Amino acid sequence: MAAASQNAAPAAAGEDVCAICYVGGREEQVDMPCCGSTNSTTFYCRRCIEIICESAPGKVGMCPIGCGFITIDPAGIVRRVEVRSAVCRLCQQTREMTDTSGLCAACRIGVTNALLYECDRCHRVQRIPHPMYRYQHDGVHAFGDVTWACHVGCGDYTHWRVVPEDAERVPAHDAPASWGQREVWLAAVRAQRLRELNSGGAAARDADAPGPDCIIT
């Protein structure tokens, strides 16, 4: 691909370009083992998938349409991460494991981004090393439908919701679908891709690596 101008911008809708950045062409397409095919009208460029994986815990990213966990190697080969079911040593539930840490994929996220949650019974606040926001299917202000042990007042398993101060730390790519944050996540990936192109590529990568893009509280 030719060097980007200082004003690189997404191509017009309908052009044969990456479905995330709207810039990368077919010559930059990566084969996705979890979705799509070489002949699919929807494809993703290598750099967008790299950005997704680089910003994820353990560099294990999520497929842009949620088909599964993925990694990408230095050669640009995308691989689907094999998952196994086992009892997580933290949440004590049988869940998907993506590595040998003994933590399920959800608790790995929770441990690296432990948020404060309000109990629906005693209304006290507790830090929980598990992404309990995932179960707030009715919105950011609703209590979730999965329980966790309350150690701050109830001594029982109760329902939780992320406190407003920490809701903005919920990664947009990991928020429930009902929160409408998928496009926020992809927009952040797109923004970094365009910044890199406008800044000359790799030189901008470290400074512009996306953090946990946040939800609207």
Secondary structure, DSSP 8 states (H G I E B T S, - for coil): -----TT-----TTSS--TTTS---GGGB---SSS--TT-S---BHHHHHHHHHTSGGG-EE-TTSS-EEEE-TT--EEE---EEEE-TTT-SEEEESSSSS--HHHHHHHHT-EEEEETTT--EEEESS-GGGG-TT-TTS--SSEEE-TTTT-SEEEEEE-HHHHTTS-GGGS-GGG--HHHHHHHHHHHHHHHHHHTSGGGHHHH---------
